């Protein structure tokens, strides 16, 4: 134990670098774990929709939405998310499942909705993961 304190005293710069690295890794892992809780696999999304009456918000463009979307989903453009509060107020008590084409754009939209007080989740992998799991889409 005495050797460690001598080493730290002689190499203070290395000790601070190690401490900074450990703090940064801890912060990154906490953020990753928090984000992972909000990302749902298609099977978990189905359970959320069926058991908790989740509202599906599809943020893809209208052409992609028309080609195929999850049943009863609402089409809402990415740019409209910040003003969506009034339109979605009636769903405040329900979980929201935000869907995009690949699961990337929906993360930012879900974060915006969460700051507005919604319980927002993301479909991990987006519509691609949904169809990859052989789950149905409704076409207009």
DSSP file (Angstrom, degrees, kcal/mol; ACC not computed):
  #  RESIDUE AA STRUCTURE BP1 BP2  ACC     N-H-->O    O-->H-N    N-H-->O    O-->H-N    TCO  KAPPA ALPHA  PHI   PSI    X-CA   Y-CA   Z-CA
    1    1 A X     >        0   0    0      0, 0.0     4,-1.5     0, 0.0     3,-0.2   0.000 360.0 360.0 360.0 -35.6    0.0    0.0    0.0
    2    2 A X  H  >  +     0   0    0      1,-0.2     4,-1.7     2,-0.2     5,-0.1   0.858 360.0  56.5 -64.0 -35.3    2.9    2.3    0.8
    3    3 A X  H  > S+     0   0    0      1,-0.2     4,-2.6     2,-0.2    -1,-0.2   0.843 102.6  55.2 -66.1 -34.1    4.3    1.7   -2.8
    4    4 A X  H  > S+     0   0    0      2,-0.2     4,-2.8     1,-0.2    -1,-0.2   0.929 107.6  47.7 -66.3 -44.4    1.0    2.9   -4.3
    5    5 A X  H  X S+     0   0    0     -4,-1.5     4,-2.1     1,-0.2    -1,-0.2   0.865 112.9  49.2 -66.6 -34.0    1.1    6.2   -2.5
    6    6 A X  H  X S+     0   0    0     -4,-1.7     4,-2.1     2,-0.2    -1,-0.2   0.920 111.5  49.3 -67.9 -43.4    4.7    6.7   -3.5
    7    7 A X  H  X S+     0   0    0     -4,-2.6     4,-2.2     1,-0.2    -2,-0.2   0.930 112.2  48.1 -60.3 -45.9    3.9    5.9   -7.1
    8    8 A X  H  < S+     0   0    0     -4,-2.8     7,-0.2     1,-0.2    -1,-0.2   0.910 110.7  51.4 -62.5 -41.9    1.0    8.4   -7.1
    9    9 A X  H  < S+     0   0    0     -4,-2.1     3,-0.5     1,-0.2    -1,-0.2   0.875 115.2  41.8 -62.8 -37.6    3.1   11.1   -5.5
   10   10 A X  H  < S+     0   0    0     -4,-2.1    -1,-0.2     1,-0.2    -2,-0.2   0.774 124.3  36.1 -80.4 -26.7    5.8   10.6   -8.2
   11   11 A X     X  +     0   0    0     -4,-2.2     4,-2.1    -5,-0.2    -1,-0.2  -0.433  66.1 149.3-126.5  57.7    3.4   10.3  -11.1
   12   12 A X  H  > S+     0   0    0     -3,-0.5     4,-2.5     1,-0.2     5,-0.2   0.857  73.1  56.6 -60.5 -38.0    0.6   12.7  -10.3
   13   13 A X  H  > S+     0   0    0      1,-0.2     4,-2.2     2,-0.2    -1,-0.2   0.916 108.0  46.8 -61.9 -44.0   -0.1   13.4  -14.0
   14   14 A X  H  > S+     0   0    0      2,-0.2     4,-2.5     1,-0.2    -1,-0.2   0.891 111.2  52.7 -64.0 -39.2   -0.6    9.7  -14.7
   15   15 A X  H  X S+     0   0    0     -4,-2.1     4,-2.5    -7,-0.2    -2,-0.2   0.922 110.3  46.7 -63.3 -44.0   -2.9    9.4  -11.7
   16   16 A X  H  X S+     0   0    0     -4,-2.5     4,-2.6     2,-0.2    -1,-0.2   0.886 111.6  51.9 -65.2 -38.2   -5.1   12.3  -12.8
   17   17 A X  H  X S+     0   0    0     -4,-2.2     4,-2.3    -5,-0.2    -2,-0.2   0.919 111.3  47.0 -63.7 -43.0   -5.2   10.9  -16.3
   18   18 A X  H  X S+     0   0    0     -4,-2.5     4,-2.4     2,-0.2    -2,-0.2   0.921 113.0  48.5 -63.9 -44.7   -6.3    7.5  -15.0
   19   19 A X  H  X S+     0   0    0     -4,-2.5     4,-2.1     1,-0.2    -2,-0.2   0.910 112.2  49.1 -63.1 -42.5   -8.9    9.1  -12.7
   20   20 A X  H  X S+     0   0    0     -4,-2.6     4,-2.5     1,-0.2    -1,-0.2   0.905 110.9  50.2 -63.4 -41.9  -10.3   11.2  -15.6
   21   21 A X  H  X S+     0   0    0     -4,-2.3     4,-2.5     1,-0.2    -2,-0.2   0.911 110.3  49.5 -63.6 -43.1  -10.5    8.2  -17.9
   22   22 A X  H  X S+     0   0    0     -4,-2.4     4,-2.0     2,-0.2    -1,-0.2   0.889 111.8  48.5 -64.4 -39.4  -12.4    6.1  -15.3
   23   23 A X  H  X S+     0   0    0     -4,-2.1     4,-2.3     2,-0.2    -2,-0.2   0.927 111.9  49.3 -65.5 -44.8  -14.9    9.0  -14.7
   24   24 A X  H  X S+     0   0    0     -4,-2.5     4,-2.4     1,-0.2    -2,-0.2   0.911 111.1  49.4 -61.9 -43.1  -15.4    9.4  -18.4
   25   25 A X  H  X S+     0   0    0     -4,-2.5     4,-2.3     1,-0.2    -1,-0.2   0.889 110.3  51.4 -63.5 -39.2  -16.0    5.7  -18.9
   26   26 A X  H  X S+     0   0    0     -4,-2.0     4,-2.2     2,-0.2    -2,-0.2   0.927 110.6  47.8 -63.2 -45.3  -18.5    5.6  -16.0
   27   27 A X  H  X S+     0   0    0     -4,-2.3     4,-2.4     1,-0.2     5,-0.2   0.926 112.0  49.9 -62.1 -45.4  -20.4    8.5  -17.5
   28   28 A X  H  X S+     0   0    0     -4,-2.4     4,-2.4     1,-0.2    -1,-0.2   0.907 111.8  48.0 -60.6 -43.3  -20.5    6.9  -21.0
   29   29 A X  H  X S+     0   0    0     -4,-2.3     4,-2.4     2,-0.2    -1,-0.2   0.875 110.6  50.9 -68.0 -37.4  -21.7    3.6  -19.6
   30   30 A X  H  X S+     0   0    0     -4,-2.2     4,-2.3     2,-0.2    -2,-0.2   0.934 112.7  46.3 -64.6 -45.0  -24.5    5.3  -17.5
   31   31 A X  H  X S+     0   0    0     -4,-2.4     4,-2.5     1,-0.2    -2,-0.2   0.902 112.6  50.5 -63.9 -40.7  -25.7    7.2  -20.5
   32   32 A X  H  X S+     0   0    0     -4,-2.4     4,-2.3    -5,-0.2    -1,-0.2   0.904 111.0  48.5 -63.7 -41.6  -25.6    4.0  -22.7
   33   33 A X  H  X S+     0   0    0     -4,-2.4     4,-1.4     2,-0.2    -1,-0.2   0.897 111.6  49.8 -66.1 -40.1  -27.6    2.1  -20.1
   34   34 A X  H  X S+     0   0    0     -4,-2.3     4,-0.8     1,-0.2     3,-0.2   0.925 113.2  45.6 -64.5 -44.3  -30.2    4.9  -19.8
   35   35 A X  H >X S+     0   0    0     -4,-2.5     3,-0.7     1,-0.2     4,-0.5   0.877 108.9  56.9 -66.8 -37.3  -30.6    5.0  -23.6
   36   36 A X  H >< S+     0   0    0     -4,-2.3     3,-0.7     1,-0.2    -1,-0.2   0.804  98.5  61.0 -65.3 -29.9  -30.8    1.2  -23.9
   37   37 A X  H 3< S+     0   0    0     -4,-1.4    -1,-0.2    -3,-0.2    -2,-0.2   0.827 105.2  48.1 -64.5 -30.7  -33.7    1.1  -21.4
   38   38 A X  H << S+     0   0    0     -4,-0.8    84,-2.9    -3,-0.7     2,-0.5   0.550  94.0  88.3 -89.3  -8.1  -35.7    3.2  -23.8
   39   39 A X  E <<  -a  122   0A   0     -3,-0.7     2,-0.4    -4,-0.5    84,-0.2  -0.810  62.6-164.1 -94.9 126.3  -34.9    1.1  -26.9
   40   40 A X  E     -a  123   0A   0     82,-3.4    84,-2.5    -2,-0.5     2,-0.1  -0.896  16.4-130.4-114.9 138.9  -37.3   -1.8  -27.5
   41   41 A X     >  -     0   0    0     -2,-0.4     4,-2.5    82,-0.2     3,-0.3  -0.408  40.1-100.9 -71.6 160.6  -36.9   -4.8  -29.7
   42   42 A X  H  > S+     0   0    0     82,-0.2     4,-2.3     1,-0.2     5,-0.2   0.877 123.6  51.7 -54.0 -40.5  -39.8   -5.5  -32.0
   43   43 A X  H  > S+     0   0    0      1,-0.2     4,-1.7     2,-0.2    -1,-0.2   0.897 111.8  46.4 -65.8 -38.0  -41.2   -8.3  -29.7
   44   44 A X  H  > S+     0   0    0     -3,-0.3     4,-2.3     2,-0.2    -1,-0.2   0.855 110.0  54.8 -69.5 -34.2  -41.0   -5.9  -26.7
   45   45 A X  H  X S+     0   0    0     -4,-2.5     4,-2.5     2,-0.2    -2,-0.2   0.900 105.3  52.7 -64.7 -40.5  -42.7   -3.2  -28.8
   46   46 A X  H  X S+     0   0    0     -4,-2.3     4,-2.9     1,-0.2     5,-0.3   0.917 109.7  48.9 -60.7 -43.0  -45.6   -5.6  -29.6
   47   47 A X  H  X>S+     0   0    0     -4,-1.7     4,-3.1     2,-0.2     5,-0.6   0.904 110.5  50.6 -62.9 -41.3  -46.0   -6.2  -25.9
   48   48 A X  H  X5S+     0   0    0     -4,-2.3     6,-1.4     2,-0.2     4,-1.3   0.902 113.9  45.1 -63.2 -41.0  -46.0   -2.5  -25.1
   49   49 A X  H  X5S+     0   0    0     -4,-2.5     4,-0.6     4,-0.2    -2,-0.2   0.938 121.3  37.4 -67.5 -47.1  -48.6   -1.9  -27.8
   50   50 A X  H  <5S+     0   0    0     -4,-2.9    -2,-0.2    -5,-0.2    -3,-0.2   0.881 127.4  31.1 -76.6 -39.6  -50.8   -4.8  -26.8
   51   51 A X  H  <5S+     0   0    0     -4,-3.1    -3,-0.2    -5,-0.3    -2,-0.1   0.825 131.3  29.7 -91.3 -34.2  -50.5   -4.7  -23.0
   52   52 A X  H  <<S-     0   0    0     -4,-1.3    43,-0.5    -5,-0.6    -3,-0.2   0.332  99.7-122.0-109.9   5.8  -49.9   -0.9  -22.3
   53   53 A X     <  -     0   0    0     -4,-0.6    -4,-0.2    -6,-0.2    -3,-0.1   0.894  41.5-168.9  53.9  44.8  -51.9    0.5  -25.2
   54   54 A X        -     0   0    0     -6,-1.4     2,-0.5    -9,-0.1    42,-0.2  -0.308  18.2-128.2 -64.3 146.8  -48.9    2.4  -26.5
   55   55 A X  E     -b   96   0A   0     40,-2.5    42,-2.9    36,-0.1     2,-0.5  -0.867  18.9-139.3 -97.8 127.4  -49.4    4.9  -29.2
   56   56 A X  E     -b   97   0A   0     -2,-0.5    18,-3.1    16,-0.3     2,-0.6  -0.780  13.8-165.1 -92.6 124.9  -47.1    4.4  -32.2
   57   57 A X  E     -bc  98  74A   0     40,-2.9    42,-3.1    -2,-0.5     2,-0.6  -0.945   4.1-160.7-110.8 112.7  -45.6    7.6  -33.7
   58   58 A X  E     -bc  99  75A   0     16,-3.3    18,-2.6    -2,-0.6    42,-0.2  -0.848   9.7-177.3 -96.8 117.7  -44.1    7.1  -37.2
   59   59 A X        +     0   0    0     40,-2.9    19,-0.7    -2,-0.6    41,-0.1   0.277  44.1 113.8-100.9  10.5  -41.7    9.9  -38.0
   60   60 A X  S    S-     0   0    0     39,-0.3    16,-0.1     1,-0.1    -2,-0.1  -0.296  80.0 -81.7 -73.2 167.5  -40.8    8.8  -41.5
   61   61 A X     >  -     0   0    0      1,-0.1     4,-2.3    16,-0.1     5,-0.2  -0.201  44.6-103.3 -67.1 165.1  -41.9   10.9  -44.5
   62   62 A X  H  > S+     0   0    0      1,-0.2     4,-2.2     2,-0.2     5,-0.1   0.812 119.2  54.9 -64.3 -31.6  -45.4   10.5  -45.8
   63   63 A X  H  > S+     0   0    0      2,-0.2     4,-1.7     1,-0.2    -1,-0.2   0.934 110.7  44.6 -66.5 -45.3  -44.4    8.4  -48.8
   64   64 A X  H  > S+     0   0    0      1,-0.2     4,-1.0     2,-0.2    -2,-0.2   0.885 112.7  52.7 -65.4 -38.1  -42.6    5.8  -46.6
   65   65 A X  H >< S+     0   0    0     -4,-2.3     3,-0.6     1,-0.2    -1,-0.2   0.911 108.8  49.9 -62.7 -42.4  -45.6    5.9  -44.2
   66   66 A X  H 3< S+     0   0    0     -4,-2.2    74,-2.4     1,-0.2    -1,-0.2   0.826 104.8  58.2 -67.0 -31.7  -48.0    5.2  -47.1
   67   67 A X  H 3< S-     0   0    0     -4,-1.7    -1,-0.2     1,-0.3    -2,-0.2   0.746 130.7 -29.8 -71.7 -22.5  -45.9    2.2  -48.3
   68   68 A X    <<  +     0   0    0     -4,-1.0     2,-0.3    -3,-0.6    -1,-0.3  -0.541  65.8 165.5 166.5 127.2  -46.2    0.5  -45.0
   69   69 A X  B     -E  138   0B   0     69,-2.1    69,-3.8    -3,-0.2     2,-0.2  -0.943  45.5 -82.1-145.3 165.6  -46.6    1.4  -41.3
   70   70 A X    >   -     0   0    0     -2,-0.3     3,-1.9    67,-0.2    67,-0.1  -0.479  64.6 -88.6 -69.6 139.2  -47.5   -0.3  -38.0
   71   71 A X  T 3  S+     0   0    0     65,-0.3   -15,-0.2     1,-0.3    -1,-0.1  -0.166 108.4   6.4 -54.2 138.5  -51.3   -0.5  -37.6
   72   72 A X  T 3  S+     0   0    0      1,-0.2   -16,-0.3    -3,-0.1    -1,-0.3   0.616  92.7 149.6  63.7  17.1  -52.9    2.5  -35.9
   73   73 A X    <   -     0   0    0     -3,-1.9     2,-0.4   -18,-0.1    -1,-0.2  -0.492  43.9-128.1 -80.0 152.1  -49.7    4.5  -36.0
   74   74 A X  E     -c   57   0A   0    -18,-3.1   -16,-3.3    -2,-0.2     2,-0.6  -0.815  15.1-132.8 -97.9 136.8  -49.8    8.3  -36.3
   75   75 A X  E     +c   58   0A   0     -2,-0.4     2,-0.4   -18,-0.2   -16,-0.2  -0.804  34.6 164.5 -91.3 122.7  -47.7   10.0  -38.9
   76   76 A X        -     0   0    0    -18,-2.6     5,-0.1    -2,-0.6     2,-0.0  -0.975  32.7-127.2-141.1 122.1  -45.7   12.9  -37.5
   77   77 A X    >   -     0   0    0     -2,-0.4     3,-1.3     1,-0.1     4,-0.4  -0.339  22.5-117.4 -71.4 150.9  -42.8   14.5  -39.3
   78   78 A X  G >  S+     0   0    0    -19,-0.7     3,-1.3     1,-0.3     4,-0.4   0.870 114.2  54.6 -55.6 -41.8  -39.5   14.9  -37.5
   79   79 A X  G 3  S+     0   0    0      1,-0.3     3,-0.3     2,-0.1    -1,-0.3   0.712 103.7  56.7 -67.0 -20.3  -39.7   18.7  -37.8
   80   80 A X  G X  S+     0   0    0     -3,-1.3     3,-0.6     1,-0.2     4,-0.3   0.492  80.2  90.9 -89.3  -4.1  -43.1   18.7  -36.1
   81   81 A X  G X  S+     0   0    0     -3,-1.3     3,-1.4    -4,-0.4     4,-0.3   0.891  81.3  55.7 -61.5 -41.2  -41.9   16.9  -33.0
   82   82 A X  G 3  S+     0   0    0     -4,-0.4     3,-0.3    -3,-0.3    -1,-0.2   0.809 116.1  37.6 -65.4 -27.7  -41.1   20.0  -31.0
   83   83 A X  G X  S+     0   0    0     -3,-0.6     3,-0.6    -4,-0.2     4,-0.5   0.275  90.7  97.4-100.9  10.1  -44.6   21.4  -31.6
   84   84 A X  T <>  +     0   0    0     -3,-1.4     4,-2.5    -4,-0.3     5,-0.2   0.632  54.6  92.2 -75.6 -13.3  -46.3   18.0  -31.2
   85   85 A X  H 3> S+     0   0    0     -4,-0.3     4,-0.7    -3,-0.3    -1,-0.2   0.878  87.7  44.4 -49.7 -47.9  -47.1   18.5  -27.5
   86   86 A X  H <4 S+     0   0    0     -3,-0.6     3,-0.5     1,-0.2     4,-0.3   0.897 115.1  48.1 -66.9 -40.6  -50.6   20.0  -28.2
   87   87 A X  H  4 S+     0   0    0     -4,-0.5     3,-0.3     1,-0.2    -1,-0.2   0.829 120.4  37.9 -68.7 -31.4  -51.5   17.3  -30.8
   88   88 A X  H >< S+     0   0    0     -4,-2.5     3,-2.6     1,-0.2    -1,-0.2   0.375  81.8 106.5-102.6   3.2  -50.3   14.5  -28.5
   89   89 A X  G >< S+     0   0    0     -4,-0.7     3,-1.7    -3,-0.5     4,-0.2   0.828  74.0  62.1 -53.8 -34.1  -51.5   15.9  -25.2
   90   90 A X  G 3  S+     0   0    0     -4,-0.3    -1,-0.3    -3,-0.3     3,-0.2   0.644 102.0  53.6 -68.9 -11.3  -54.3   13.3  -25.1
   91   91 A X  G X  S+     0   0    0     -3,-2.6     3,-1.6     1,-0.2    -1,-0.3   0.228  71.9 110.3-104.7  13.0  -51.7   10.6  -25.0
   92   92 A X  T <  S+     0   0    0     -3,-1.7    27,-0.3     1,-0.3    -1,-0.2   0.827  79.3  50.4 -57.7 -32.7  -49.7   11.9  -22.0
   93   93 A X  T 3  S+     0   0    0     -3,-0.2     2,-0.3    -4,-0.2    -1,-0.3   0.564 104.6  70.9 -84.2  -7.3  -50.9    9.0  -19.9
   94   94 A X  S <  S-     0   0    0     -3,-1.6    25,-0.6     1,-0.0     2,-0.2  -0.771  88.8-106.3-108.6 152.9  -49.9    6.4  -22.5
   95   95 A X  E     - d   0 119A   0    -43,-0.5   -40,-2.5    -2,-0.3     2,-0.4  -0.517  31.7-141.5 -72.1 145.9  -46.4    5.2  -23.6
   96   96 A X  E     -bd  55 120A   0     23,-2.8    25,-3.1   -42,-0.2     2,-0.6  -0.921   6.3-156.8-109.1 134.2  -45.3    6.5  -27.0
   97   97 A X  E     -bd  56 121A   0    -42,-2.9   -40,-2.9    -2,-0.4     2,-0.5  -0.942  12.5-154.8-110.3 111.0  -43.4    4.2  -29.4
   98   98 A X  E     -bd  57 122A   0     23,-3.1    25,-2.0    -2,-0.6     2,-0.4  -0.744  13.5-170.3 -92.4 129.6  -41.4    6.4  -31.8
   99   99 A X  E     +b   58   0A   0    -42,-3.1   -40,-2.9    -2,-0.5   -39,-0.3  -0.953  14.1 161.7-125.1 136.4  -40.6    4.6  -35.1
  100  100 A X        -     0   0    0     -2,-0.4    27,-2.3    23,-0.3    28,-0.2  -0.660  55.1 -85.1-131.5-167.2  -38.3    5.6  -38.0
  101  101 A X  S    S+     0   0    0     25,-0.2    27,-1.7    -2,-0.2    28,-0.2   0.883 119.0   7.3 -74.1 -36.9  -36.8    3.7  -40.8
  102  102 A X  S    S-     0   0    0     24,-0.2    23,-0.4    25,-0.2    24,-0.2   0.398 101.2-104.0-129.8   3.2  -33.7    2.4  -39.0
  103  103 A X  S    S+     0   0    0     22,-0.3     4,-0.2    21,-0.2    23,-0.1   0.468  97.6  93.4  90.0   2.1  -34.0    3.4  -35.3
  104  104 A X  S >> S+     0   0    0      2,-0.1     3,-1.0    21,-0.1     4,-0.7   0.908  83.2  43.8 -92.9 -51.2  -31.6    6.3  -35.4
  105  105 A X  H 3> S+     0   0    0      1,-0.2     4,-1.6     2,-0.2     3,-0.4   0.824 106.7  63.2 -64.3 -31.1  -33.8    9.4  -36.1
  106  106 A X  H 3> S+     0   0    0      1,-0.2     4,-2.7     2,-0.2    -1,-0.2   0.749  91.2  66.1 -68.7 -22.7  -36.4    8.2  -33.6
  107  107 A X  H <> S+     0   0    0     -3,-1.0     4,-2.0    -4,-0.2    -1,-0.2   0.926 104.4  43.4 -64.5 -43.9  -33.9    8.5  -30.7
  108  108 A X  H  X S+     0   0    0     -4,-0.7     4,-2.2    -3,-0.4    -1,-0.2   0.905 114.7  50.1 -67.7 -41.1  -33.7   12.2  -31.0
  109  109 A X  H  X S+     0   0    0     -4,-1.6     4,-2.5     1,-0.2    -2,-0.2   0.912 110.7  49.4 -63.7 -42.3  -37.5   12.5  -31.5
  110  110 A X  H  X S+     0   0    0     -4,-2.7     4,-2.4     1,-0.2    10,-0.2   0.882 109.4  52.2 -64.9 -37.9  -38.1   10.4  -28.4
  111  111 A X  H  X S+     0   0    0     -4,-2.0     4,-1.8     2,-0.2    -1,-0.2   0.904 109.7  49.2 -64.1 -41.0  -35.7   12.5  -26.4
  112  112 A X  H  X S+     0   0    0     -4,-2.2     4,-0.9     1,-0.2    -2,-0.2   0.920 112.1  48.1 -63.1 -44.4  -37.6   15.6  -27.4
  113  113 A X  H ><>S+     0   0    0     -4,-2.5     5,-2.3     1,-0.2     3,-0.5   0.878 107.9  55.6 -64.3 -37.1  -40.9   14.0  -26.5
  114  114 A X  H ><5S+     0   0    0     -4,-2.4     3,-1.5     1,-0.2    -1,-0.2   0.876 103.4  54.3 -63.3 -37.3  -39.5   13.0  -23.1
  115  115 A X  H 3<5S+     0   0    0     -4,-1.8    -1,-0.2     1,-0.3    -2,-0.2   0.741 104.4  56.6 -68.3 -21.0  -38.5   16.6  -22.4
  116  116 A X  T <<5S-     0   0    0     -4,-0.9    -1,-0.3    -3,-0.5    -2,-0.2   0.379 129.4 -97.1 -89.0   2.9  -42.2   17.5  -23.0
  117  117 A X  T < 5S+     0   0    0     -3,-1.5     2,-0.2     1,-0.3    -3,-0.2   0.558  79.2 135.2  97.4   9.0  -43.3   15.0  -20.4
  118  118 A X      < -     0   0    0     -5,-2.3     2,-1.2    -6,-0.1    -1,-0.3  -0.583  60.5-124.4 -90.0 154.2  -44.1   12.0  -22.5
  119  119 A X  E     - d   0  95A   0    -25,-0.6   -23,-2.8   -27,-0.3     2,-0.4  -0.761  46.6-178.6 -93.7  86.7  -43.1    8.4  -21.8
  120  120 A X  E     - d   0  96A   0     -2,-1.2     2,-0.3   -10,-0.2   -23,-0.2  -0.740  15.0-178.6-103.3 137.0  -41.4    7.8  -25.1
  121  121 A X  E     - d   0  97A   0    -25,-3.1   -23,-3.1    -2,-0.4     2,-0.4  -0.817  19.0-132.3-122.2 164.1  -39.7    4.6  -26.3
  122  122 A X  E     -ad  39  98A   0    -84,-2.9   -82,-3.4    -2,-0.3     2,-1.0  -0.956  15.2-127.4-120.7 137.0  -37.8    3.9  -29.5
  123  123 A X  E >   -a   40   0A   0    -25,-2.0     3,-2.3    -2,-0.4   -23,-0.3  -0.749  35.1-130.5 -79.8 106.8  -38.2    0.9  -31.8
  124  124 A X  T 3  S+     0   0    0    -84,-2.5   -82,-0.2    -2,-1.0   -21,-0.2  -0.401  91.2  12.4 -61.9 125.4  -34.6   -0.4  -32.0
  125  125 A X  T >> S-     0   0    0    -23,-0.4     4,-1.2    -2,-0.2     3,-0.6   0.340 104.6-132.6  87.9  -7.4  -33.8   -0.9  -35.7
  126  126 A X  H <>  -     0   0    0     -3,-2.3     4,-1.8   -24,-0.2     3,-0.5  -0.118  62.1 -23.6  62.3-154.9  -36.9    0.9  -36.8
  127  127 A X  H 3> S+     0   0    0    -27,-2.3     4,-2.9     1,-0.2     5,-0.3   0.808 135.3  63.7 -62.2 -30.6  -39.3   -0.4  -39.5
  128  128 A X  H <> S+     0   0    0    -27,-1.7     4,-2.1    -3,-0.6    -1,-0.2   0.923 105.8  43.8 -59.9 -43.6  -36.4   -2.5  -40.8
  129  129 A X  H  X S+     0   0    0     -4,-1.2     4,-1.3    -3,-0.5    -1,-0.2   0.872 112.0  54.8 -68.3 -36.5  -36.3   -4.5  -37.6
  130  130 A X  H  <>S+     0   0    0     -4,-1.8     5,-1.9     2,-0.2     3,-0.4   0.948 113.8  39.1 -61.9 -50.1  -40.1   -4.7  -37.5
  131  131 A X  H ><5S+     0   0    0     -4,-2.9     3,-1.7     1,-0.2    -1,-0.2   0.836 110.9  60.2 -70.7 -31.4  -40.2   -6.3  -40.9
  132  132 A X  H 3<5S+     0   0    0     -4,-2.1    -1,-0.2    -5,-0.3    -2,-0.2   0.774 101.8  53.7 -64.2 -26.2  -37.2   -8.3  -40.2
  133  133 A X  T 3<5S-     0   0    0     -4,-1.3    -1,-0.3    -3,-0.4    -2,-0.2   0.263 120.1-113.7 -90.0  11.3  -39.1   -9.9  -37.3
  134  134 A X  T < 5 +     0   0    0     -3,-1.7     2,-0.3     1,-0.2    -3,-0.2   0.839  64.4 152.4  58.7  37.8  -41.9  -10.8  -39.8
  135  135 A X      < -     0   0    0     -5,-1.9    -1,-0.2     1,-0.1    -2,-0.1  -0.745  45.9-102.6 -96.6 148.9  -44.4   -8.4  -38.2
  136  136 A X        -     0   0    0     -2,-0.3     2,-0.3     1,-0.0   -65,-0.3  -0.281  27.2-158.9 -78.1 154.1  -47.1   -6.9  -40.4
  137  137 A X        -     0   0    0    -67,-0.1     2,-0.5   -70,-0.1   -67,-0.2  -0.937  15.8-130.9-122.8 150.0  -47.4   -3.5  -41.9
  138  138 A X  B     -E   69   0B   0    -69,-3.8   -69,-2.1    -2,-0.3     2,-0.4  -0.866  22.3-155.4-100.1 134.1  -50.5   -1.7  -43.1
  139  139 A X              0   0    0     -2,-0.5   -72,-0.2   -71,-0.2   -73,-0.1  -0.877 360.0 360.0-112.1 143.0  -50.3   -0.2  -46.5
  140  140 A X              0   0    0    -74,-2.4   -73,-0.1    -2,-0.4    -1,-0.1   0.427 360.0 360.0 -95.3 360.0  -52.4    2.7  -47.8
